[in-house]
Amino acid sequence: MPDRQRSILPIPDLVHTGMVTADATDPDTHFPAISPVRPPQGAPNVLVVLIDDTGFGASSAFGGPVQTPNFERVAAAGLKYTRFHTTALCSPTRAALLSGRNHHTVGMGGITEIATSAPGYSSLRPNSCAPLAETLKLNGYNTSQFGKCHEVPVWQASEIGPFDGWPSPGNGFEYFYGFIGGETNQWYPALYENTVPVEPWGTPEDGYHFMGDMTDKAIAWTRAQKSLAPDVPFFTYFAPGATHAPHHVPTEWADEYKGKFDQGWDEVRKETFARQLELGVIAPDSVLTERSPGIPAWDEMSDLIKPALARQMEVYAGFLAYADHHVGLLLDAYDELGILDDTLVYVIIGDNGASAEGSMHGTTNEGFTINHMNDLETEQYVADHIDDIGTPRSYNHYAVGWAHAMDTPYQWTKQVASHWGGTRNGTIVSWPNGGVEKGGIRNHFSHVIDVAPTVLEAAGIPEPSTVNGVTQRPYEGTPMNYTFGSDGEKAEERHTTQYFEMVGNRAIYHKGWTAVAKHKDPWLGSSHGLDEDVWELYNVEEDWTQSNDLAAQEPERLAHLKELFLIQAARYNVLPLDIRTAERFNPDLAGRPQLVVADTQKFYPGMKRLSENTTINIKNKSWTVTASIVPGESGAEGVIIAQGGAYGGWSFYGHAGKLAFAYNLLGIETAVIHSDLDVPEGEQELRAHFAYDGGGLGKGGTVTLYAGDQLLGEGRIEKTIPFQFSFDETVDVGADLASPVSPDYGATGNAFTGTLHWVRIDLGDDDHSHLIDDEHRLAVAMLKQ
């Protein structure tokens, strides 16, 4: 029987056209057996591992200082790709990977938080670009995603959807377990199972860490899939939060690297470069590029902070090694099931270059940087909190110098799409039973958009012409299968042209040459127009690391490549280039929807895990929280409503029969106001009013606590958080989930013990949000990647 047609999806059901009898016992009664949709014979299982914020020079597989034996295990069974590229930023890389199209083609030219109505920047994938998982599912694959998803438009990022941009069901995954923001607390993650918010099985004290949790879920899903449908191949997308900040890891993993980074980032770059030459993952005549402008030398850092700086890198290294370990556990499970050799494995070590978003001396809490309050985190503060780095007591990120070192041997870092430091990520592919050479190296230019067409070619599935009745835009990537065999090393390169663009940083690769223009530094906002950018030119066939700018020597070639960039930009929805800041944060000007536009919002019991994008903004203004409750038998006890957590937020709750309000200032100090009087018995409305001092951002105010019209107590909050409470902790009604805002209660067992009818937040009339610096808005958003 010939295989089904697969160009129109879903595959149309065949109608029985044979004889129909009146009686099922009639000998002439015959119907063909039900034939479920299955992939073509020999289609492999597919595992795509995407590590987060890891530069080319981090993993030992590509000469880095962090030991990643399981990545090397995959490499021993397959191929290392030394010229594989991403988009320089998280959401765009992921959208490109999962669709097989360039990031602007699928609306992800920037991050979801700064989406506009322009097609290339809307954060909405067109239905003419069906994702890989959907195509595989409609061809009979089982599909699953674990870990990070940062592709959901911000106005859809709640449990009421719509779910078109969610992993399940919108992106074609039948099962999803993970988080939908740019990052999450690895000790207290904000989790979803499919589209339902769920809580971790335990706390850090219980041994919980998200990396282990997501791996356990992935292993359990795979075992069930192979138990129940052993002949059905699967597609699993395994995307840890590692190694994005916060760099959270069990202390013993960080301690494995004690003393190994005391020499500083400049020496680490030199050591890494030597190993890369020895491994052959860079050309033998490669040049180690100079330290990128604005990044301090290790010797410029003070002796006071150097031990903390070294510890930051120890923790980061432990985090990457911990991620590698868990990838190994997943591979072990595949091996035990006897499916590893029949699985096409991609390990992409970074969705972009390493992150230079942790400030020049690193941070114990990214909240300082988000909120423009770095003056609170002095070098002395960082030095004093060295033992907190990586633990549940921190929300840490390493210094810019370490990010640059992790991108060795290239210039620049994440966000900088113009240079290889932002876009070149070591990648490994194995498929023992699929003819992939073992232990080889491939130097062919490739890009993250190449993954989807590679998978389809491996599975023998054509690109669909229509999906759900919609004509499809062809894949824009180039299958990499031509490089797989033993003769693949000599194959002529097929991906010959590729544009790059991110927040004005842009480049074009064409047949061995790159023309590049860096518009902004990763730690700064846009400060000038595009016309003022300086273009550089590199012959990357002869100059592997973009170290020798030939713009002055070859102006005609540069002009041709600049023109080619514009042609590609027009073709793939990159135009108009958009370096605006404040305008893109204003939904009205940007042209994107928003959920909450009123000055009041009402919440009900059971609502939880509500992000700052889906709840009312109470910062830099007066506001009131009111709750209709009936105290429990022991009086007012437990959390009524809370936002944020131990690294910044507020909570309204009962404690020992009294009413309380806590305001946590980035984990440095928590102001707690307890009422002087007990909360009266019976049904009533409890209220906390915050009267903002005004006069700027992040100022203090007075809190007054009421039961009905009765004043129960009051107190002062001297300083508040101006921009964002947390990256991932949320508004929760009736409990404080994840890490606790207040020292009055723990991470668990803090639910309100009485009856809670509703909670309402009302804003005052003194909105000072217009005072927020426009450039800082962009920096805040970029940290979420």
Secondary structure by P-SEA (a helix, b strand, c coil): ccccccccccccccccccccccccccccccccccccccccccbbbbbbbbbcccccccccccccccccaaaaaaaaabbbbcccccccccaaaaaaaacccccccccccccccccccccccccccccccccaaaaaaaaccccccccccccccccccccccccccccccccccccccccccccccccccccccccbbbbccccccccccaaaaaaaaaaaaaaaaaaacccbbbbbbbbbccccccccccccccccccccccccaaaaaaaaaaaaaaaccccccccccccccccccccccccccaaaaaaaaaaaaaaaaaaaaaaaaaaaaaaaaccccccbbbbbccccccccccccccccccccccccccccccaaaaaaacccccccccbbbbcaaaaaaaaccccccccccccccccbbbbbbbbccccccccccccccccccaaaaaaaaaacccccccccccccccccbbbcccccccccccccccccbbbbbcccccccccccbbbbbbccccccccccccccbbbbbbccccccccccccccccaaaaaaaaaaaaaaaaaccccccccccccccccccccccccccccbbbbcccccccccccccccccccbbbbbbcccccccccccccccccccccccccccccccbbbbbccccbbbbbbbcccccccbbbbbccccccccccbbbbbbbbbcccccccccccccccccccccccccccccccccccccccccccccccccccbbbbbbccccccccccaaaaaaaaaaac
